[in-house]
Amino acid sequence: MTNTEVVRAVTTALEQGDVLLILTHMLREIIWTVRGPDVLAVPWIGVYSGRRGIAALLGALAAVNFVEAVQTSLTADGETVVTTSHLVFDDSTGRRVECDETQVWRLTDGKIASVDVQVGAPPVAAGAT
C-alpha cells in the first residue's frame, strides 16, 4: 500500500468511524496535532498522543455534526502526504461552521507517525457576512 493509499484509507475510516482500521495504519507513538483559532467552534483542536489520544480525538470529532467534509487536494512526496479539506458542520451549540483545513501526514515504513492539522482562520458561521 502506498503512503497516499494509507492516507486515503484512514480518511475514509475517519468518515465511517472505523476505529480499528484507523489504528491499524498508525504507529503506537503517533502524535496528531490540531491547531486553529476557535476551540469552541472546532472542539478537536489539541494534541493527541498514542492510541488513547486517537480515541480522544475521535470523541472530539463526534461532538459535532458533520454536514460536509470534502477533500479538495492531496499531494505526496516521499513519506509526507498533504491534504486539504473543506468542512461544514454544526458545532455543539448548533451553530453552522464552515472552514478549510490542511493536514500534513508523515509516515514511517507505511505507518502514520504524525499528523499536523491547521484549521483555517477564522471558522465562520455558514452564510455569515
N, C-alpha and C positions, 0 to 999 in steps of 0.2 A: 504494500500500500504506500503510495507517495505521501509526502507531507501535506500536499493540497487535499488529497483524498481523506487523510486523517482529520484535517480541519473541517472539511465538509461533513464528514460523519459525525463529528462532535457537535457541529452547529445544528444538524438535523436532530440529533439526540436531545439537545437542549430544547428545541421546539416541541419535541414529543415527550419530554420529561423522562427519558430513558437513562436513569442514573447509572445503571450497570455498564452500559455502552460508553458513557462519558468517562467513567473511572477506568475502563479497560485501556483507553488511549492516553492516560495521564501517568506521569511519574508520581510516585508516592510523595515526593517532596515538592510538588507543584506550588507555585506562587501565582495567584490570579489577583491582579491589582486593577481596581476600577477608580478612575478619577473623574470628577465632574463638579459643576458649580452648585448643585442643589440636592443635598441628600434627602430633603423632604419629598421632592418630586421623583428622584431616582434613588430608591432605597437600597440598591445594590452597590452603591459607592462604598469602597473599603478595600482592605487587603485580606485575602483568603489564602490560608496556607494548608497544604496537605489535604487528605481526604475529608477530614472533618470540616475544613474550611470550605471545600467544594459543596458539602451538604448545606452549610450556612448560606453560601451564595445562592444555591437553588431555592432555599427557603425565602431569601430576599426577593428573588425573581418572581416567586409565586405570590408575593404580596401585591402585585399589580396585575391588571387585566390587559394583556397584550391584544391590541386590535390589529396591528400590522407590524411585521418585522421582516424587512426586505433587505437582503444582502445586495449592495449596489456595486461592489467591486471586490476582486480577490487578486492579489499579486504574490507570487512566490519567488524566493531567491535562496536557494540552499536550505538551511534549517529555519528560515524565517518566512512566515506567511502573514501578509497584511490584508485585512478585510475591512470594508466599510459597510455600514448598515444604516437604514432609515427605520426609526421606531415610532410607533404611535401606540400609546397605552393610557389607561385610566389609572391614576395613582391611588393610594389608599384613601384619599379624601373624595375620590370620584372625579377629580379634575382630569381632563383630557390633556395629555402631554405629547408633544411631537419633538423629536430630536434626532440627530445623527450621532453615530459613534464609530470610532476607529479602533480596531483590535489588532495588536501585534502579537502573533503566536510564535513562540520559539520552541523548536522541537529538538530532541536529542535521541538519536537512534530510533526515530519513528514514533516517539512518545512526546506528549506535550510537557515541556518543562516549566514554561511560564506563559501567561497571557497578560498583556498590558492594554488596558482599555481606557480610552479618553472619550467621555460623553461630551457631545457638542455643547457649547455655552451660548446663551443660557437655554435650557429647555423652556419652551413656552406653551401655554395652552393653545391647542389647535384652534385656528380661526381668530386668534388674538391679533390685534394690530399694533 
